[in-house]
Amino acid sequence: MKLKDQTALITGASRGIGEAIARAFAAEGAQVAITGRSTQELEALQKEFSGLSGRCESIVADLTQSGAVEQVWMKATQAFGHIDILVNNAGMGSSANPKPVVDYDDAFWETLLYVNLTVPYLFSKKALPSMIERKYGRIIMTASVNSKIGSLHGAAYAASKHGLLGLVRTLAMETARQGITVNAICPGPVRTRMNNLRMEYEAKRLGKSVTELEATLTPIGRRLEPREIAPLVVYLASREASVITGQAFNIDGGYLMV
């Protein structure tokens, strides 16, 4: 029960990596507020978590919309009073509209940067006053290996994730003496709905099957599963990780060894 008596807000929690993190947090005793766009999936998770020791509050929201951050934060804090752990996981991928920069869609660029970079900034800004006052807090960002390298036909995605690491490091510098840690996880190819679309795009571009592409994608010979991402997030969210801040951890099956 590493997160017993802790409260957490996890964005993008209705499926994929966010869902796996929410499950792991609930299993470790945390009270969790989960948000996403799917009412059905969030309600199913809330029902599942009701048998565990912690409490779950599901909040349906579309974070592309103005005012959604305020709405989610208000409901989460009304439910739990304060948030100890903020996991900024919600994001858009390049697969929604992959194009080279010369042909890039400007509206898509603006939307993706808003969701992937501005929304984590806004949630972090909401969380910090209470964390600073209580001299305790954990902020964890879901970045990507593309926060460290480019993404072919995915300029907005790579730019947003590179920017996210700048935000992580700045927040870590500003809060290190106040009992707050700020870190990022950098997943490689993970079997999610969003990554499935990217895999299909890459396989078609390279003239391969998805199976062939997956077999050569990482040194371990496969994509990762969402549940394999969650244990590191649990650790970073725990009190045991009090001296780890400003870091960006690859979880990628050896895809990027830097």
ROFI-902085 format. One record per residue (C-alpha): residue number from 1; residue in three letters; x negated, y, z. Coordinates in steps of 0.5 Angstrom, whole numbers, padded with zeros to 4 digits, always signed. Example, Ala and Ser with C-alpha at 12.3 -4.5 7.8 and 13.67 -1.06 7.14 Angstrom:
[1; "ala"; [-0025; -0009; +0016]]
[2; "ser"; [-0027; -0002; +0014]]
END
This chain:
[1; "met"; [+0000; +0000; +0000]]
[2; "lys"; [-0005; +0005; -0002]]
[3; "leu"; [+0000; +0010; -0004]]
[4; "lys"; [+0004; +0009; +0002]]
[5; "asp"; [+0008; +0016; +0005]]
[6; "gln"; [+0005; +0020; -0002]]
[7; "thr"; [+0010; +0023; -0007]]
[8; "ala"; [+0009; +0023; -0014]]
[9; "leu"; [+0011; +0026; -0020]]
[10; "ile"; [+0010; +0022; -0027]]
[11; "thr"; [+0012; +0025; -0033]]
[12; "gly"; [+0013; +0021; -0040]]
[13; "ala"; [+0015; +0015; -0035]]
[14; "ser"; [+0020; +0012; -0039]]
[15; "arg"; [+0016; +0008; -0043]]
[16; "gly"; [+0009; +0006; -0044]]
[17; "ile"; [+0003; +0008; -0040]]
[18; "gly"; [+0007; +0013; -0036]]
[19; "glu"; [+0012; +0007; -0034]]
[20; "ala"; [+0006; +0002; -0032]]
[21; "ile"; [+0003; +0008; -0028]]
[22; "ala"; [+0010; +0009; -0025]]
[23; "arg"; [+0011; +0001; -0023]]
[24; "ala"; [+0004; +0001; -0020]]
[25; "phe"; [+0005; +0007; -0016]]
[26; "ala"; [+0012; +0004; -0013]]
[27; "ala"; [+0009; -0002; -0012]]
[28; "glu"; [+0003; +0001; -0008]]
[29; "gly"; [+0009; +0005; -0003]]
[30; "ala"; [+0009; +0012; -0007]]
[31; "gln"; [+0016; +0016; -0007]]
[32; "val"; [+0016; +0017; -0015]]
[33; "ala"; [+0020; +0022; -0019]]
[34; "ile"; [+0020; +0020; -0026]]
[35; "thr"; [+0021; +0024; -0032]]
[36; "gly"; [+0022; +0023; -0040]]
[37; "arg"; [+0027; +0023; -0045]]
[38; "ser"; [+0031; +0017; -0045]]
[39; "thr"; [+0037; +0016; -0039]]
[40; "gln"; [+0038; +0009; -0040]]
[41; "glu"; [+0030; +0007; -0039]]
[42; "leu"; [+0029; +0012; -0033]]
[43; "glu"; [+0036; +0009; -0030]]
[44; "ala"; [+0033; +0002; -0031]]
[45; "leu"; [+0027; +0004; -0027]]
[46; "gln"; [+0030; +0007; -0022]]
[47; "lys"; [+0034; +0001; -0021]]
[48; "glu"; [+0028; -0003; -0021]]
[49; "phe"; [+0024; +0001; -0016]]
[50; "ser"; [+0030; +0001; -0011]]
[51; "gly"; [+0028; -0005; -0008]]
[52; "leu"; [+0021; -0003; -0006]]
[53; "ser"; [+0019; +0001; +0000]]
[54; "gly"; [+0019; +0008; -0004]]
[55; "arg"; [+0024; +0012; -0007]]
[56; "cys"; [+0025; +0014; -0014]]
[57; "glu"; [+0028; +0020; -0017]]
[58; "ser"; [+0029; +0020; -0025]]
[59; "ile"; [+0030; +0026; -0028]]
[60; "val"; [+0032; +0026; -0036]]
[61; "ala"; [+0028; +0032; -0039]]
[62; "asp"; [+0025; +0034; -0046]]
[63; "leu"; [+0019; +0037; -0045]]
[64; "thr"; [+0019; +0041; -0052]]
[65; "gln"; [+0024; +0045; -0049]]
[66; "ser"; [+0023; +0052; -0046]]
[67; "gly"; [+0025; +0051; -0039]]
[68; "ala"; [+0024; +0044; -0038]]
[69; "val"; [+0018; +0044; -0033]]
[70; "glu"; [+0022; +0049; -0029]]
[71; "gln"; [+0028; +0044; -0029]]
[72; "val"; [+0024; +0038; -0027]]
[73; "trp"; [+0020; +0041; -0022]]
[74; "met"; [+0026; +0044; -0018]]
[75; "lys"; [+0029; +0037; -0018]]
[76; "ala"; [+0023; +0033; -0016]]
[77; "thr"; [+0022; +0038; -0010]]
[78; "gln"; [+0029; +0038; -0008]]
[79; "ala"; [+0028; +0031; -0008]]
[80; "phe"; [+0022; +0030; -0004]]
[81; "gly"; [+0020; +0037; -0001]]
[82; "his"; [+0013; +0037; -0004]]
[83; "ile"; [+0009; +0033; -0009]]
[84; "asp"; [+0002; +0030; -0007]]
[85; "ile"; [+0000; +0027; -0014]]
[86; "leu"; [+0002; +0030; -0020]]
[87; "val"; [+0001; +0025; -0026]]
[88; "asn"; [+0001; +0029; -0033]]
[89; "asn"; [+0002; +0024; -0038]]
[90; "ala"; [+0007; +0026; -0043]]
[91; "gly"; [+0005; +0027; -0049]]
[92; "met"; [+0006; +0027; -0057]]
[93; "gly"; [+0001; +0023; -0062]]
[94; "ser"; [-0002; +0025; -0068]]
[95; "ser"; [+0002; +0019; -0072]]
[96; "ala"; [+0009; +0023; -0072]]
[97; "asn"; [+0006; +0028; -0077]]
[98; "pro"; [-0001; +0025; -0080]]
[99; "lys"; [-0004; +0030; -0085]]
[100; "pro"; [-0011; +0033; -0086]]
[101; "val"; [-0012; +0040; -0083]]
[102; "val"; [-0012; +0043; -0090]]
[103; "asp"; [-0005; +0041; -0091]]
[104; "tyr"; [-0003; +0041; -0083]]
[105; "asp"; [+0004; +0043; -0081]]
[106; "asp"; [+0004; +0049; -0077]]
[107; "ala"; [+0010; +0048; -0073]]
[108; "phe"; [+0008; +0041; -0071]]
[109; "trp"; [+0001; +0044; -0069]]
[110; "glu"; [+0005; +0049; -0064]]
[111; "thr"; [+0009; +0044; -0061]]
[112; "leu"; [+0004; +0038; -0060]]
[113; "leu"; [-0001; +0043; -0057]]
[114; "tyr"; [+0005; +0046; -0052]]
[115; "val"; [+0007; +0039; -0050]]
[116; "asn"; [+0000; +0036; -0049]]
[117; "leu"; [-0004; +0042; -0046]]
[118; "thr"; [+0001; +0048; -0044]]
[119; "val"; [+0006; +0043; -0041]]
[120; "pro"; [+0000; +0040; -0036]]
[121; "tyr"; [-0002; +0047; -0035]]
[122; "leu"; [+0005; +0049; -0033]]
[123; "phe"; [+0006; +0043; -0028]]
[124; "ser"; [-0001; +0044; -0025]]
[125; "lys"; [+0001; +0051; -0024]]
[126; "lys"; [+0007; +0049; -0020]]
[127; "ala"; [+0004; +0044; -0016]]
[128; "leu"; [-0002; +0048; -0014]]
[129; "pro"; [+0001; +0053; -0009]]
[130; "ser"; [+0003; +0047; -0004]]
[131; "met"; [-0003; +0043; -0005]]
[132; "ile"; [-0007; +0049; -0003]]
[133; "glu"; [-0003; +0050; +0003]]
[134; "arg"; [-0003; +0043; +0005]]
[135; "lys"; [-0011; +0042; +0003]]
[136; "tyr"; [-0009; +0036; +0000]]
[137; "gly"; [-0007; +0034; -0007]]
[138; "arg"; [-0008; +0029; -0013]]
[139; "ile"; [-0008; +0032; -0021]]
[140; "ile"; [-0009; +0026; -0026]]
[141; "met"; [-0008; +0028; -0033]]
[142; "thr"; [-0007; +0023; -0039]]
[143; "ala"; [-0012; +0025; -0044]]
[144; "ser"; [-0015; +0020; -0049]]
[145; "val"; [-0022; +0018; -0052]]
[146; "asn"; [-0020; +0023; -0058]]
[147; "ser"; [-0021; +0028; -0052]]
[148; "lys"; [-0029; +0027; -0054]]
[149; "ile"; [-0029; +0025; -0061]]
[150; "gly"; [-0024; +0027; -0067]]
[151; "ser"; [-0018; +0024; -0070]]
[152; "leu"; [-0018; +0023; -0077]]
[153; "his"; [-0011; +0027; -0080]]
[154; "gly"; [-0010; +0028; -0072]]
[155; "ala"; [-0013; +0035; -0071]]
[156; "ala"; [-0007; +0038; -0066]]
[157; "tyr"; [-0008; +0031; -0062]]
[158; "ala"; [-0015; +0032; -0062]]
[159; "ala"; [-0015; +0039; -0060]]
[160; "ser"; [-0010; +0039; -0055]]
[161; "lys"; [-0014; +0033; -0051]]
[162; "his"; [-0021; +0037; -0052]]
[163; "gly"; [-0017; +0043; -0049]]
[164; "leu"; [-0014; +0038; -0043]]
[165; "leu"; [-0021; +0036; -0041]]
[166; "gly"; [-0023; +0044; -0040]]
[167; "leu"; [-0017; +0045; -0036]]
[168; "val"; [-0019; +0039; -0032]]
[169; "arg"; [-0026; +0041; -0031]]
[170; "thr"; [-0024; +0048; -0029]]
[171; "leu"; [-0018; +0046; -0024]]
[172; "ala"; [-0023; +0041; -0021]]
[173; "met"; [-0028; +0047; -0020]]
[174; "glu"; [-0023; +0052; -0017]]
[175; "thr"; [-0020; +0047; -0012]]
[176; "ala"; [-0026; +0042; -0010]]
[177; "arg"; [-0026; +0045; -0003]]
[178; "gln"; [-0019; +0045; -0002]]
[179; "gly"; [-0018; +0038; -0001]]
[180; "ile"; [-0015; +0037; -0008]]
[181; "thr"; [-0018; +0033; -0014]]
[182; "val"; [-0017; +0033; -0021]]
[183; "asn"; [-0019; +0028; -0026]]
[184; "ala"; [-0017; +0025; -0033]]
[185; "ile"; [-0016; +0018; -0036]]
[186; "cys"; [-0018; +0017; -0043]]
[187; "pro"; [-0015; +0011; -0046]]
[188; "gly"; [-0017; +0008; -0052]]
[189; "pro"; [-0012; +0004; -0057]]
[190; "val"; [-0006; +0002; -0052]]
[191; "arg"; [+0000; -0002; -0055]]
[192; "thr"; [+0005; +0003; -0054]]
[193; "arg"; [+0011; +0005; -0059]]
[194; "met"; [+0007; +0012; -0060]]
[195; "asn"; [+0000; +0008; -0062]]
[196; "asn"; [+0004; +0003; -0066]]
[197; "leu"; [+0006; +0008; -0071]]
[198; "arg"; [-0002; +0010; -0071]]
[199; "met"; [-0004; +0003; -0072]]
[200; "glu"; [+0001; +0002; -0078]]
[201; "tyr"; [-0001; +0009; -0081]]
[202; "glu"; [-0009; +0007; -0081]]
[203; "ala"; [-0008; +0000; -0083]]
[204; "lys"; [-0004; +0003; -0089]]
[205; "arg"; [-0010; +0008; -0090]]
[206; "leu"; [-0015; +0003; -0090]]
[207; "gly"; [-0011; -0003; -0094]]
[208; "lys"; [-0011; -0008; -0088]]
[209; "ser"; [-0006; -0011; -0084]]
[210; "val"; [-0005; -0009; -0077]]
[211; "thr"; [-0007; -0015; -0074]]
[212; "glu"; [-0014; -0015; -0078]]
[213; "leu"; [-0015; -0008; -0076]]
[214; "glu"; [-0013; -0009; -0068]]
[215; "ala"; [-0018; -0015; -0069]]
[216; "thr"; [-0024; -0010; -0070]]
[217; "leu"; [-0022; -0004; -0067]]
[218; "thr"; [-0025; -0005; -0060]]
[219; "pro"; [-0031; -0009; -0058]]
[220; "ile"; [-0026; -0014; -0054]]
[221; "gly"; [-0023; -0015; -0060]]
[222; "arg"; [-0016; -0012; -0058]]
[223; "arg"; [-0012; -0006; -0056]]
[224; "leu"; [-0010; -0005; -0049]]
[225; "glu"; [-0004; -0006; -0045]]
[226; "pro"; [-0001; -0001; -0041]]
[227; "arg"; [-0001; -0005; -0035]]
[228; "glu"; [-0009; -0005; -0036]]
[229; "ile"; [-0009; +0003; -0035]]
[230; "ala"; [-0005; +0004; -0029]]
[231; "pro"; [-0010; +0001; -0023]]
[232; "leu"; [-0015; +0006; -0025]]
[233; "val"; [-0010; +0012; -0024]]
[234; "val"; [-0008; +0009; -0017]]
[235; "tyr"; [-0015; +0009; -0015]]
[236; "leu"; [-0015; +0016; -0017]]
[237; "ala"; [-0009; +0018; -0014]]
[238; "ser"; [-0011; +0015; -0007]]
[239; "arg"; [-0014; +0018; -0001]]
[240; "glu"; [-0020; +0013; -0003]]
[241; "ala"; [-0022; +0017; -0009]]
[242; "ser"; [-0023; +0024; -0005]]
[243; "val"; [-0030; +0025; -0007]]
[244; "ile"; [-0028; +0024; -0015]]
[245; "thr"; [-0026; +0030; -0019]]
[246; "gly"; [-0027; +0034; -0025]]
[247; "gln"; [-0028; +0027; -0029]]
[248; "ala"; [-0026; +0024; -0035]]
[249; "phe"; [-0026; +0016; -0035]]
[250; "asn"; [-0025; +0012; -0041]]
[251; "ile"; [-0021; +0006; -0041]]
[252; "asp"; [-0022; +0003; -0048]]
[253; "gly"; [-0025; -0004; -0048]]
[254; "gly"; [-0031; -0001; -0050]]
[255; "tyr"; [-0029; +0003; -0056]]
[256; "leu"; [-0033; +0009; -0054]]
[257; "met"; [-0039; +0008; -0050]]
[258; "val"; [-0040; +0015; -0047]]
END
